[in-house]
Amino acid sequence: MEIVRPPERSALASFLRARRAALRPEEVGLPVDPRRRVTGLRREEVARLAGISVEYYRRVEQGSGHRMSLQVCASIARALRLDRAGAAYLHRLATAGSEVTYELHQDEGPSPELVELITLWDHTAAYIIDRNQDVLVSNDLMRAVAPGYVEVGNNVGLMQFEAPPELRAAPSWQEGARTTVSRLRYHGSPADARWQEVVALLLEDEDFADLWQRHEAHPLTSGRAPNHFDGYGWVDLRWQVLEAHPGLYTLICYGTPGSVGERALAELAAGLREGRVSVPDGAVATPTSGSRLSRYRGTGPGGPRSVYSQGHDSPAAGS
């Protein structure tokens, strides 16, 4: 596949423009002018709030290649009312070109011990993704929760936007989509060919494109997502991230205590242990198998293969 770089001449310039446009004057203590025709703040207003010259800020926002000092970066973050994650992301963009700022372990997969740990869990649904949201490892319960989706080589972002219109109306899907987009921007490196490929594919989706233009950037931490369970229909599960090491993330999925999600997940886990439910085949058809993005399942690192990677063979292979 030919990789097309996302249409962003300067990630830093695009981010600054988007965050400036998202702020209202009254949010930063400026008087409201009913005749105002500008959406968000003006450049000169941001420069004044940051304590820097308008010309300097204009060159930065136009992507003229200016590199900001830590002090200026912090001043602009305060002027734009960025939270901790937003300020960290701004700092990383301002020091672009240094892979150290991405805290990456280049070409390093999850440790065999971690893979063994989560693949042996029969009571907890878990999987591991990288910074581009490609699935590297998935245990049996997670695969049963999302058959055909959470498989090695699939991409969480691409799968998120395979959703049909009726599911996109759900608040949990909208929350998850916004989270998916913001973490893809926060954790990804624009110089990474795989990141470019994933973003280019997703930009053809109107919902993704709208969220992408907001330039929200937040780390992967926790959230919720709808999952379909036989006998229950669409049920929300919570998920929490445990960082294996920088650049790899273990996601633990669970039902809130006392919720329908907790009961549905417990029944599924019991069915797997007792042999009443089988682990789905990696190539199982899904309700969205005919979508545009589904053809790219299994194109990430590892591709369509056993989830017992890093030297851990599936039980069937060893019998």
Protein Blocks (a to p, Z undefined) as FASTA:
>chain_A
ZZdddddfblklmmmmmmmmmpcfklnopacdfkbcbecjdfklmmmmnopafklmmmmm
nonopacdfklmmmmmmmnopafklmmmmmmmmmghiaklnopaehiacdfklmmmmmmp
ckbccddddfkopafbdcfklmmmmgoklgghiafklmmmmpcfklmmpmklmmmmmmmm
mmmmmmpcfklmklmmmmmmmmmpmklmmmmmnopacddfbdcdddddehklpadddddd
ddfbghiacddddddehiaklmmmmmmmmmmmnopaccddfkbccfklmpmklmmgokag
hiacdfbgghiacfklmZZ
